[in-house]
Amino acid sequence: MELKAWTYEEFRDYRTEGVQRIPTTGDETAVRYINDVVYAEMDGTPLHLQILIPYSRNNPKRILPCVVYVQGSAWMKQDIHGDVPQLSKLAERGFVCTLVEYRHSGIASFPAPVVDARNAVRFLRMHAEEYGIDPEKIIMSGNSSGGHTAVYAGMRHNDDTDENLYPGVSAEVKGIINYYGSTVFTIEDSNPMTSSHLQADSPEGREAGSVDLRERRDLLEAMSADLSIHDDTVIAPVLILHGTKDRVVNTECSTILWKRLKETGHDAEYYLIEGADHGKAEFWSAPVLDIVEEFIRRCI
């Protein structure tokens, strides 16, 4: 065979007699993983993105919608690579997916994760061409404390403040996906297995700055999404997913949030996942991914 820079089209299609050939279309999708991309440095702390980019033979470099996912951790230090395998299932459906590292409660308090998530969106918008992202089709999402972050990141609107590390670049998104988010602290059993609920050493208390939220109604209200949403609140459509047997974040929290969104005239969808506990495999099943994909495509 001649040695030269062959194009794919002109290179011969190999065959061997007696060996079965498996047909392909060229649209089969794989996912490229780019790890630990620094998107910001806050108070000397580098913050990273995990980036998943789908590709196929027919479309090796596509321009695709982007899902920005904030991985939960009870606002403590994240296992930032933990949900990469799960999120790759969504990436295979034709979305660039990124996981966001935020400043944890040991080094910064609310709204630091929200500020970080919005700066992650800006960074991705700035580097849209590099990562094959359509900058007009970005969705914010997150699970558990990341769901809390995603909801607030969708309604903080801080583009014209000094929280914006990239002036002139928008952090607005087309939709929000909240996986069993810890978004409501106003009910007594919002966290069924947290005996110190609202106290200074609880996850939400540490996120508030290690204060007792029972004595700081101002902070409690500022951190409770249901109390932060009003008729004039600007927020993209919201999809809420919660398990019916969540022992970490009471499912009623998502019900309260959904009802508040609906009664204030906002676009909200809500699905209960039968038998699912907090952060389990059911949220990445094909039927749930179908719902997520349909929501994303409706929003964009």
Beta strands, then each sheet from edge to edge (+ up, - down):
strand 1: 30-42
strand 2: 45-55
strand 3: 64-70
strand 4: 96-100
strand 5: 133-143
strand 6: 175-179
strand 7: 238-243
strand 8: 268-273
sheet 1: 1+ 2- 4+ 3+ 5+ 6+ 7+ 8+
end
